[in-house]
Amino acid sequence: MHRGSSKGGRVDPRPPEILPLSASPPPLVRVEFVLVRAAQSSERVIEVPSGTLLRAAVHLVGHSPEGAAVLDGETPLPMDTPLTEPVRLTLVPTFSGG
């Protein structure tokens, strides 16, 4: 026997005022990019949520992930590397888009 809609049993439809801990935003990670192009270089610093993929960070500084190489020291990093701690990286554009 059907007793009716389950919506009728709600006492207070308002959302709770305190969010659970799992809803807290992830901490921010500082990412410093040294952009190397020809004989000049410049720096860009961004902060992204922990776990952001390197490809998203490269896009945020205005470069195409498909057209750039990113180095940590002398080690190339895959674009699907999650950023979980502060880091200083070298970004080298690999094509000029013309």
N, C-alpha and C positions, 0 to 999 in steps of 0.2 A: 504494500500500500504506500502510495506517494504522499509525503507530508507537506509538500510545497517547496518553494524556492529556498535555497540555503542563504540567499541574500537577506532574508527577513530576520535571521538570527544574529546579525551584527549589532553590537551595542553602540560602538563609536567608530564611524567610518574614517575619521581623521587619521593622518599618518602620525606615528610616534614622534615626539619632540626630540628624543635622543636617538641618534643613529647607532647601530651596532658597530663594534670595532672593525668588522670586515668592510664596512663602507668608508672607512677612512682613506683618504687619497694616499697613494704611495709617496715615499719621500722623493725629493728632487735630487737629481744628480747633475753636477756641474761638468760640462764638456767644453774643453777648449780646443778649437781647431786652428791650426796654423795652415793658412791657404798658400800654397806655393804655385806660382805661375811665372814662367820664364825666369827673369832675374829679380823678380820682386816677390815679397810675401806680405801677408796681412794676417791679423788674428780676429777670430770671432768667438765669443763665449756665449753659450746658451745653457739653460737649465731645463732638463726634461724629467718626467717621472721615471723612477727606477724601473728597469725592465724594457724601456723604449729601445726599439731596434736601431742599430747604427744607420740603416737606410733612411729612417724617418728623421734622424738628427741631421744627416747630410742634406736632406730635402729642406729642412728648416733653415739651414744657412744659405739656401738659394742655389744648390747644385743638384744635378741629376745623379742619383746613385749608380745608374748604368754608365755614366760618363766620368767616373771618378775612382781613384784608388785611395784607400785610407790606410795609413801606417801607424802602428804603435811602436815608436822607436824605428827599427828597421823591419819589423814584422808586419806584413799585410794582414788586414782583418777582413773576414767575410762580412757582407752587408747585413746578414741576419744575426749578427752578434748583439746580444742584449747588453745595454749599458746599465751597470748596477753600482758602480762606484766612480768618483771623480777621476777624470782622465784628460790627458793632453795628447791630441792626435794630429798627424800631418795629413792634409787633404790635398791630393794632386789631381786636378782635372785632366782627363785623358783625351778629350777632344774639345774643339772650340765652337762647335755648333753652327758652322757657316755653310 
